[in-house]
Amino acid sequence: MKYDKESYLKEVLKGIHTDRKTKKRIKEDLGIRIDDGYKEDPFFDLVIEMGEPSLVAEDFMENLDVIYPDLPFVIQQMVPYEYRSKANIFGLPLVHIHTGGAKNSSVAKGVLAIGDIAIGLVSIGGVSFGLISIGGVAIGAASLGGVAIGAFAGGGVAIGLYAAGAVAISLLKGIGAVSLVMFK
Amino acid sequence: MKQENFKKQFKKGLLELGILKLLTESDHYGYSIIKEINTRSNNTLDLRDGTLYPILYRLEDQKIIESYWETQDGRGKPRKYYKITEIGKERYVNMLEDFNLVTGGINSIINQ
């Protein structure tokens, strides 16, 4: 595949999972490095000279100190992960799982989306948006979560047409320790 | 440890010494470090961007080196140069002593 500077940098950075500051540093340094390459040789070939973007990213990941000593060990073990199914429906992957690991938040978008932030027909995540949505904060037609907002909402704090939860705020019917129904 | 892993770990430790050596001679920018290391080592070290920059970040965070921007004549965009600090010079001397001590010892074992 043929890359220009921007597409090459984008591909490399896609494979590097670290904090934003380090990513910015890498983007800046690799950008200058590529400019230097072109300056010295107008026929400079990015892949031949620097390697396939995925391999460059792998090399960075192997050499960067991506362990954060200030975080508990269990949290340190949370590594970034992404899975995207080959099957697509309307341009969206059937399944997309995307988590940024210990320090970053990543967005998952798919028919079934699971991630730090999940957007999908069925979504499960820290923050989730979907027709059926489950998460810390869940927003959807049917939602279940710590804070759930939707037509049918269930959770610690549930807000919806129909809501059930410790605190339920509903338009039509609510069930909860504290229940507030707007239209009885 | 697999052969490839051994080589990687061994190289990683020694590259820091090689980079500091270059910076004791003059200030360098990233690409010039890659070229110098590869030329002087007859490409045996095969230094790549993904290896170099994390080492430079680590050294900079530890205040062993520092960076500054400079625009060269006839070149619009500024380049980021790296220079060794006083702390870095001390570190280099200590590392070199350790390196000589260890390689001397290992050579003695191998050549006996």
Interface residues (C-beta under 8 A of the other chain):
Chain A: T22 R25 I26 E28 D29 L30 I32 R33 D35 D36 G37 K39 M50 G51 L55 V56 A57 E58 D59 F60 E62 N63 L64 D65
Chain B: K8 K12 Y29 G30 Y31 R48 D49 G50 T51 Y53 P54 I55 L56 Y57 R58 R75 K77 R79 K80
